[in-house]
């Protein structure tokens, strides 16, 4: 189990990279392909939507054929193939298709690790282990900041994507060799996603799951770059450094949340208070959007830190899943979590374009950050009525 989990964790670095690297490519893609911030918001949203939609068949595959073949095949075809298509892109439409392929290709990586943890690990330590996997894998978030900006300035974005495609293909082959499938659950029980959706305990959790990752992922994955560039005039290298700061904050937040459910004896209140702080940070950024670049970066980092509740959200729901539906359970929650980012990112492009056309860039970014704060508060309103899972 340990070797497979370790390799999945390292491979998750690529998934985190692919969801965040557009933030430092805005200038070069505008120059080479005519892709503006709204085009990139669409591409980023499509990555998350493809990732989310793929969760349902992946959940079935994890429960029926296991993580080894599922993750290696999907990552090779979608991840490596999509990266090659991105490298060859000549229009924004090509970027959209490539990002959808990459999103679908990355979809089974983390949930395969969660599936193995859910089937073979200790329920009491699930949140800590999930946070550790997510935190270590989030090094890819850092790689998508200043290192990617340096690579773009040194060898060009097309060469960088070709290298990434090769690394992705090698990772998929290594996963096929090293990952081992858990034993089939006893009893031969069958079930479906509908059985999970009938669980009333999940109903107030799902809206929070839908919005909890959206502010941090959307801002780090794209909007921190255009915001700091359009409002304060930062260049590619400076944008890479700012993205690095937010990426580090996201890792620190994820690792901090990991053991807190055991420290305080509750998932619910750790998640609720953390997301409330994330919403406050987003609303503060909306109010202070034009103050200074330093304030903007600090508040983006706060959104990243407090918005790191994703693994503890998965841990909260994991306590309600029967063993024979563990794969479909974690992928269903991942669908809502990543799907929420996709919807928010697609909506954010339209919000930015409409407000910018009538009121200018500063007002458009203030509105955008307020949107992320408000939707988080709505999710908190539903989540307040949830209950902790049995331990």
C-alpha positions as CSV (number, residue, x, y, z in Angstrom):
1,X,0.0,0.0,0.0
2,X,2.7,2.5,1.0
3,X,4.6,2.3,-2.3
4,X,1.5,2.7,-4.4
5,X,0.3,5.6,-2.2
6,X,3.7,7.3,-2.4
7,X,3.7,7.1,-6.2
8,X,0.1,8.4,-6.4
9,X,1.2,11.3,-4.2
10,X,4.1,12.1,-6.5
11,X,1.9,11.8,-9.5
12,X,-0.7,14.1,-7.9
13,X,2.0,16.8,-8.2
14,X,1.3,16.8,-12.0
15,X,-2.5,17.1,-11.4
16,X,-1.9,20.2,-9.2
17,X,0.5,21.6,-11.7
18,X,-2.0,21.3,-14.6
19,X,-4.8,23.0,-12.7
20,X,-2.7,26.0,-11.8
21,X,-0.2,26.7,-14.6
22,X,-2.5,29.0,-16.7
23,X,-2.0,31.8,-14.1
24,X,1.5,32.5,-15.4
25,X,0.8,31.9,-19.1
26,X,-1.6,34.7,-19.7
27,X,0.8,37.1,-21.4
28,X,2.4,34.6,-23.7
29,X,-0.9,32.9,-24.7
30,X,-2.4,36.4,-25.4
31,X,0.6,37.2,-27.6
32,X,0.9,33.8,-29.4
33,X,-2.8,32.6,-29.6
34,X,-4.9,35.7,-28.9
35,X,-6.2,34.0,-25.7
36,X,-7.3,36.7,-23.2
37,X,-8.2,36.3,-19.5
38,X,-11.8,35.3,-20.3
39,X,-10.6,32.6,-22.7
40,X,-8.3,31.2,-20.1
41,X,-11.1,31.3,-17.5
42,X,-13.1,29.1,-19.8
43,X,-10.2,26.8,-20.4
44,X,-9.6,26.5,-16.7
45,X,-13.3,25.9,-16.0
46,X,-13.4,23.2,-18.6
47,X,-10.4,21.5,-17.0
48,X,-12.3,21.3,-13.7
49,X,-15.6,20.3,-15.4
50,X,-13.9,17.4,-17.3
51,X,-12.2,16.3,-14.1
52,X,-15.5,16.4,-12.3
53,X,-17.6,14.6,-14.9
54,X,-15.0,11.8,-15.1
55,X,-15.5,11.0,-11.5
56,X,-18.6,8.9,-12.0
57,X,-17.1,6.4,-14.4
58,X,-13.9,6.4,-12.4
59,X,-15.8,5.6,-9.2
60,X,-17.4,2.6,-10.9
61,X,-14.0,1.5,-12.3
62,X,-12.3,1.8,-8.9
63,X,-14.9,-0.4,-7.3
64,X,-15.1,-2.9,-10.1
65,X,-11.5,-3.1,-11.7
66,X,-9.4,-1.3,-9.1
67,X,-7.1,1.7,-9.1
68,X,-4.1,0.2,-10.9
69,X,-5.5,-0.1,-14.4
70,X,-7.9,2.8,-14.0
71,X,-5.3,5.5,-13.1
72,X,-2.5,4.3,-15.4
73,X,-4.7,4.1,-18.5
74,X,-6.7,7.3,-18.0
75,X,-3.6,9.4,-17.1
76,X,-1.7,8.2,-20.1
77,X,-4.4,8.9,-22.7
78,X,-5.9,12.0,-21.2
79,X,-3.0,13.6,-19.3
80,X,-0.1,13.0,-21.6
81,X,-2.2,13.3,-24.8
82,X,-3.8,16.5,-23.6
83,X,-0.4,18.0,-22.8
84,X,0.9,17.2,-26.3
85,X,-2.2,18.8,-27.8
86,X,-1.7,21.9,-25.6
87,X,1.9,22.2,-26.9
88,X,0.7,22.1,-30.5
89,X,-2.2,24.6,-30.0
90,X,-2.7,27.4,-32.4
91,X,-6.1,28.8,-31.2
92,X,-7.9,29.2,-27.9
93,X,-10.3,26.4,-28.9
94,X,-7.3,24.0,-29.0
95,X,-6.4,25.1,-25.5
96,X,-10.0,24.3,-24.4
97,X,-9.9,20.8,-25.8
98,X,-6.4,20.1,-24.4
99,X,-7.4,21.3,-21.0
100,X,-10.5,19.0,-21.0
101,X,-8.3,16.1,-21.9
102,X,-5.8,16.9,-19.2
103,X,-8.6,17.4,-16.6
104,X,-10.1,14.0,-17.4
105,X,-6.6,12.4,-17.4
106,X,-5.8,13.7,-14.0
107,X,-9.2,12.8,-12.5
108,X,-8.3,9.3,-11.1
109,X,-5.0,10.2,-9.4
110,X,-6.1,11.6,-6.0
111,X,-9.3,9.6,-5.7
112,X,-7.3,6.4,-6.3
113,X,-5.2,7.3,-3.3
114,X,-8.3,8.2,-1.3
115,X,-9.9,4.9,-2.3
116,X,-6.9,2.9,-1.1
117,X,-6.9,4.9,2.2
118,X,-10.6,4.3,2.6
119,X,-10.3,0.6,2.0
120,X,-7.0,-0.2,3.8
121,X,-6.3,2.7,6.1
122,X,-7.6,3.7,9.6
123,X,-10.8,5.8,9.5
124,X,-9.5,7.9,12.4
125,X,-6.4,8.9,10.5
126,X,-8.1,9.4,7.1
127,X,-8.2,13.2,7.3
128,X,-4.5,13.5,8.4
129,X,-3.3,11.1,5.7
130,X,-5.5,12.7,3.0
131,X,-4.2,16.1,4.0
132,X,-0.6,14.8,3.8
133,X,-1.2,13.4,0.3
134,X,-2.8,16.6,-0.8
135,X,-0.2,18.8,0.8
136,X,2.8,16.9,-0.7
137,X,1.1,16.7,-4.1
138,X,0.5,20.4,-4.0
139,X,4.2,20.9,-4.7
140,X,2.9,20.9,-8.2
141,X,1.0,24.1,-7.4
142,X,4.4,25.6,-6.6
143,X,5.9,24.3,-9.8
144,X,3.2,26.0,-11.7
145,X,4.3,29.4,-10.3
146,X,7.8,30.8,-10.6
147,X,9.4,27.6,-12.0
148,X,6.9,27.5,-14.9
149,X,7.4,31.2,-15.5
150,X,11.1,30.6,-15.6
151,X,10.7,27.7,-18.0
152,X,8.5,29.8,-20.3
153,X,11.0,32.6,-20.4
154,X,13.9,30.1,-21.0
155,X,12.7,27.5,-23.4
156,X,9.2,28.6,-24.3
157,X,5.8,27.3,-23.3
158,X,5.5,24.7,-26.1
159,X,8.8,23.0,-25.1
160,X,7.8,23.1,-21.5
161,X,4.5,21.3,-22.3
162,X,6.2,18.6,-24.3
163,X,8.5,17.9,-21.3
164,X,5.4,17.7,-19.1
165,X,3.7,15.3,-21.5
166,X,6.7,12.9,-21.4
167,X,6.8,13.1,-17.5
168,X,3.1,12.3,-17.4
169,X,3.5,9.3,-19.7
170,X,6.3,8.0,-17.6
171,X,4.2,8.5,-14.4
172,X,1.3,6.5,-15.9
173,X,3.6,3.6,-16.7
174,X,5.2,3.6,-13.2
175,X,1.7,3.5,-11.7
176,X,0.8,0.4,-13.7
177,X,3.9,-1.4,-12.4
178,X,3.8,-0.3,-8.7
179,X,0.2,0.3,-7.6
180,X,-1.6,-2.7,-6.1
181,X,-5.4,-3.1,-5.9
182,X,-7.0,-3.7,-2.5
183,X,-8.8,-7.0,-2.0
184,X,-12.4,-7.1,-2.9
185,X,-14.8,-6.2,0.0
186,X,-16.4,-9.2,1.7
187,X,-20.0,-10.1,1.0
188,X,-20.1,-9.3,-2.7
189,X,-22.5,-6.4,-2.1
190,X,-23.4,-4.1,-5.0
191,X,-24.7,-0.6,-5.1
192,X,-24.7,2.7,-7.0
193,X,-24.3,6.4,-6.6
194,X,-28.0,6.6,-6.1
195,X,-27.6,4.7,-2.8
196,X,-25.2,7.4,-1.7
197,X,-27.4,10.3,-2.8
198,X,-30.3,8.8,-0.7
199,X,-28.2,9.3,2.5
200,X,-29.7,12.3,4.3
201,X,-26.6,12.9,6.2
202,X,-24.8,13.9,3.0
203,X,-27.4,16.5,1.9
204,X,-26.3,19.5,3.9
205,X,-22.6,18.6,3.3
206,X,-22.8,18.5,-0.5
207,X,-23.4,22.3,-1.0
208,X,-20.4,23.0,1.2
209,X,-18.4,20.5,-0.8
210,X,-19.5,22.2,-4.0
211,X,-18.0,25.6,-3.0
212,X,-15.3,24.9,-0.4
213,X,-12.4,24.5,-3.0
214,X,-13.7,27.1,-5.5
215,X,-12.2,30.3,-4.1
216,X,-8.7,29.0,-3.6
217,X,-8.6,26.9,-6.8
218,X,-10.0,29.6,-9.0
219,X,-7.9,32.4,-7.7
220,X,-4.6,30.4,-7.7
221,X,-5.5,28.5,-10.8
222,X,-6.0,31.7,-12.9
223,X,-7.2,35.0,-11.4
224,X,-4.3,35.9,-9.3
225,X,-2.3,36.4,-12.5
226,X,-4.6,38.7,-14.5
227,X,-5.6,40.6,-11.3
228,X,-2.0,41.5,-10.3
229,X,-1.1,42.1,-13.9
230,X,-4.0,44.3,-14.9
231,X,-4.4,46.3,-11.7
232,X,-0.7,46.6,-10.6
233,X,1.3,45.9,-13.8
234,X,3.3,42.9,-12.5
235,X,5.4,41.1,-15.1
236,X,5.6,37.3,-15.7
237,X,8.4,36.7,-13.2
238,X,6.6,38.7,-10.5
239,X,3.4,36.9,-11.1
240,X,5.3,33.6,-10.7
241,X,6.6,34.8,-7.3
242,X,3.1,35.9,-6.2
243,X,1.6,32.6,-7.3
244,X,4.4,30.8,-5.4
245,X,3.4,32.7,-2.2
246,X,-0.3,31.6,-2.6
247,X,0.8,28.1,-3.4
248,X,2.9,27.8,-0.2
249,X,-0.1,29.1,1.8
250,X,-2.4,26.5,0.3
251,X,0.0,23.7,1.3
252,X,0.4,25.1,4.8
253,X,-3.4,25.3,5.1
254,X,-4.0,21.8,3.9
255,X,-1.4,20.3,6.3
256,X,-2.7,22.4,9.2
257,X,-6.3,21.2,8.7
258,X,-5.2,17.5,8.5
259,X,-5.0,16.6,12.2
260,X,-7.5,19.2,13.6
261,X,-10.5,16.8,13.5
262,X,-8.7,14.6,16.0
263,X,-7.5,17.6,18.1
264,X,-11.0,19.0,18.4
265,X,-13.0,15.8,18.0
266,X,-15.1,17.3,15.1
267,X,-15.0,17.6,11.4
268,X,-17.9,19.9,11.2
269,X,-16.7,22.9,13.2
270,X,-13.2,22.8,11.9
271,X,-14.6,23.0,8.3
272,X,-17.2,25.6,9.1
273,X,-14.9,28.0,10.9
274,X,-12.2,27.5,8.2
275,X,-14.5,28.3,5.3
276,X,-15.9,31.3,7.2
277,X,-12.4,32.7,7.4
278,X,-11.9,32.0,3.7
279,X,-15.1,33.9,2.8
280,X,-14.0,36.8,5.0
281,X,-10.6,36.9,3.2
282,X,-12.3,36.9,-0.2
283,X,-14.7,39.7,0.8
284,X,-11.8,41.7,2.3
285,X,-9.9,41.3,-1.0
286,X,-13.0,42.6,-2.9
287,X,-13.0,45.7,-0.7
288,X,-9.3,46.3,-0.9
289,X,-8.7,45.1,-4.5
290,X,-7.0,48.4,-5.6
291,X,-5.1,49.1,-2.4
292,X,-1.6,47.6,-3.2
293,X,0.0,44.5,-4.7
294,X,1.3,43.4,-1.3
295,X,-2.2,43.5,0.3
296,X,-3.6,41.7,-2.7
297,X,-1.0,38.9,-2.5
298,X,-1.5,38.6,1.3
299,X,-5.2,38.2,1.0
300,X,-4.9,35.8,-1.9
301,X,-2.6,33.8,0.4
302,X,-5.2,33.9,3.1
303,X,-7.8,32.6,0.7
304,X,-5.4,29.7,-0.1
305,X,-4.7,28.9,3.5
306,X,-8.2,29.0,4.9
307,X,-9.6,27.4,1.7
308,X,-7.7,24.2,2.3
309,X,-10.5,22.2,3.8
310,X,-10.9,19.8,0.9
311,X,-9.3,16.7,2.4
312,X,-11.1,17.1,5.7
313,X,-14.4,17.5,3.8
314,X,-13.7,14.2,2.1
315,X,-12.9,12.7,5.6
316,X,-16.2,14.0,6.9
317,X,-18.2,12.2,4.2
318,X,-16.0,9.1,4.2
319,X,-17.5,8.1,7.6
320,X,-20.9,7.6,6.0
321,X,-19.8,5.3,3.1
322,X,-20.1,1.5,3.3
323,X,-17.0,-0.4,2.2
324,X,-18.5,-1.6,-1.1
325,X,-19.2,2.0,-2.2
326,X,-16.0,3.5,-1.0
327,X,-14.8,4.2,-4.6
328,X,-18.0,5.8,-5.7
329,X,-18.3,7.7,-2.5
330,X,-14.9,9.5,-2.7
331,X,-15.4,10.1,-6.4
332,X,-18.9,11.5,-5.9
333,X,-17.6,14.0,-3.3
334,X,-14.7,14.8,-5.6
335,X,-17.2,15.4,-8.4
336,X,-19.0,18.0,-6.3
337,X,-15.8,19.6,-5.1
338,X,-14.0,19.9,-8.4
339,X,-17.3,20.5,-10.3
340,X,-17.9,23.5,-8.1
341,X,-14.6,24.9,-9.1
342,X,-15.4,24.3,-12.8
343,X,-18.8,26.0,-12.5
344,X,-17.3,28.9,-10.5
345,X,-14.5,29.3,-13.0
346,X,-16.9,29.3,-16.0
347,X,-19.1,31.9,-14.3
348,X,-16.1,34.0,-13.3
349,X,-15.1,34.6,-16.9
350,X,-18.5,36.0,-17.7
351,X,-18.6,38.1,-14.5
352,X,-15.2,39.6,-15.3
353,X,-16.0,40.4,-18.9
354,X,-19.4,42.0,-18.2
355,X,-18.2,44.2,-15.3
356,X,-14.9,45.1,-17.0
357,X,-16.8,46.3,-20.1
358,X,-18.9,48.7,-18.1
359,X,-16.8,49.6,-15.1
360,X,-13.2,48.8,-15.7
361,X,-10.7,46.2,-14.5
362,X,-10.6,47.1,-10.9
363,X,-14.4,46.9,-10.4
364,X,-14.4,43.6,-12.3
365,X,-11.9,42.0,-10.0
366,X,-13.6,43.4,-6.9
367,X,-16.8,41.9,-8.1
368,X,-15.1,38.6,-8.8
369,X,-13.6,38.2,-5.3
370,X,-17.0,39.2,-3.8
371,X,-18.6,36.5,-5.8
372,X,-16.3,33.9,-4.4
373,X,-16.9,35.1,-0.8
374,X,-20.6,35.1,-1.2
375,X,-20.9,31.6,-2.6
376,X,-18.8,30.3,0.2
377,X,-21.2,31.9,2.7
378,X,-24.1,30.2,1.0
379,X,-22.4,26.8,1.3
380,X,-21.7,27.5,5.0
381,X,-25.4,28.2,5.5
382,X,-26.3,24.7,4.3
383,X,-23.4,23.1,6.1
384,X,-24.4,24.5,9.5
385,X,-27.2,21.8,9.6
386,X,-24.8,18.9,9.0
387,X,-23.7,16.4,11.7
388,X,-20.3,14.7,12.3
389,X,-19.9,11.2,11.0
390,X,-19.7,8.3,13.4
391,X,-16.1,7.3,14.3
